[in-house]
Amino acid sequence: MSGLSKQGLSAILHPGMLVRHPDRPDWGLGQVQSAINGKVTVNFEHAGKQVLDAKVVTLQLVFGPQG
């Protein structure tokens, strides 16, 4: 993962960023609500608000309008 640890990725996440859960593609596109102490709260299109542990899951950043 290009040199970033899982905690490192959560450190760069901030509200408004778009992400996908790699193991839950059915959740759709998610928008980061908060990222505090390794806990990331994301509001997903089809799964609603989820609190994820950045030590367990590495979210995929989404760039551009395509989602």
Secondary structure, 3 states (H helix, E strand, C coil): CCCCCHHHHHHHCCCCCEEECCCCHHHCCEEEEEEECCEEEEEECCCEEEEEECCCCCCEECCCCCC
